[in-house]
Each structure stands twice: as C-alpha cells, then as structure tokens.
Amino acid sequence: MYLLFIVLIVIVAVLMCGIVLIQNSKGGGLASSFASSNQIMGVRKTTDFLEKATWTLAIVIAVLCVATAYLLPSRAELGHDSVLMENAINENAVNPETLPAFDVTETAE
C-alpha cells in the first residue's frame, strides 16, 4: 500500500508539472491557441479548467503525502535498525578511553 501511494504521488506530480507548463504566466497559455470564443471550450473556460486542475492536483498531492506518512513502515517491519543506531553501536565498540596510553616522558632518539 505504501509503494502504491508513492507511485500515485509521482504520477500526480508529473501531471502537475504538465498542467503548470501548459499555463502561461500572463494568462494566455493553452487558451491562447483558440481562435474564437464561441468554441466548445472557450478562452475563459480553459483558464478556469487549468486553475481548477492545478488546485485539485495540489490537494491530491497533499492528501497522498499525509496518507503515505501515516502508512510509513516502522523499523520493526523493515527488519533492521536505523543507520544512526548502527553507527552509534560501532563507535561504542572503539572507546578512546580504553585505548592503551602512551608514555609522554619517553623521548624518541
């Protein structure tokens, strides 16, 4: 289920990129390719559609991200500890206080 949500997030993100790239920053975008306003999907309706699609995809991404965070598998399900915990255990094995002390009074000749 977790991987399904990850795939859905990627698909929605790609769709969002496409919708944003179709839009023109000055309000033209896809709507500017229409010659007259009496077609099935006129200039104003296209702009409204692209804006609604952008908001819808943004909301879908937000909901999927929250759901994915809720379904995130725990460390016990994965079968291993975190990398930080493993590093802490490995560093504890070599304690600098237990290393042999060097005699600083001896001078090298």
N, C-alpha and C positions, 0 to 999 in steps of 0.2 A: 504494500500500500504506500509505503514511504517513497519507493522508487517511482511509482505511478504519479505521485504528486510532483516529484522533481521533474519528470518528463513533461507534465502539464505546465509547470512553471516555465520551462524552456520554450515550449510551443507558444504559450501566451506572450512571452517576452519577444519572440520573433515576430509574431503578429503585431504587437505594439510598435516595434521598430518600423514595420511596413506601413502602418497607419500614420505614424508620425512623419515618415519620409514622404508620404503622399501629400500631406498638408503643406501649404505654402505659408510662410511666416507672415505674409502680407494679406492673407485671406483668400488667395486665388486657389492654388493647389489643383486638385482634381477638378474642382468646379470651373476652372478657367478654360478647360477643354470643351465645354458645352457652348454651342453657338448661340442658341436662343433659350429664353427662359420658359418656353412652353413645352419643353420635352417632359418625359415621364419623371425624371429626377432632375429638377432644375438646379440653378446655382445655389440658392439658399438651402434647399433640402439636402444637397450634397455636403455643404458645410456643417449643417446640423447633424447629419449622419456621422461624419468623421469625428465631430466633437463628442457625440454620444458613444461612439465606438471606443474612443480614447479613454473616456471616463470609465466605461464598462470594463475594459481590459485592465485598467489600473486597479479597480476594485477587485477584480478576479485575482490578480497577482497578489494583492494584499491578503485576501482571504486564504489563498493557497499557501502563502508563506506562513501564516499563523497556524493553519492546519498541519503543515509539514513540521513546524517546530513542536507542535503537540504530539505528533506521531514519531518524533525522533527516537531511534532505538537507543536504549541505555547501554552502558558499558557491559553490564551482565549479559545482555542479549548478544552483544558482539563477541564475547568470549575473551576479551583482553582488557587490560587496564590502559589508562591513557599514557601517552608518550612521556608526559611530565612526571608521572609517578614512576615509570621505569627508569628515567634519568636520575630521579632522587634516590632510588634504591641502589643504582650503580655507583653514584657518587658517595653514598654512605659506606660502601664496601671499602673504599680507599679513604680512610680518615687521616688527615695530615697530622693529627696529634699522635697517632700511633706509629708514625714513621720513625726509623732509627735516628737518634740525634747525632749531630756532627760535633766533634770537639773543636772549638774555635781557638783553643790555646795552642794547638799544634800548628807549626808553620811549615809550609812546603819549601823544600830546598831544591 
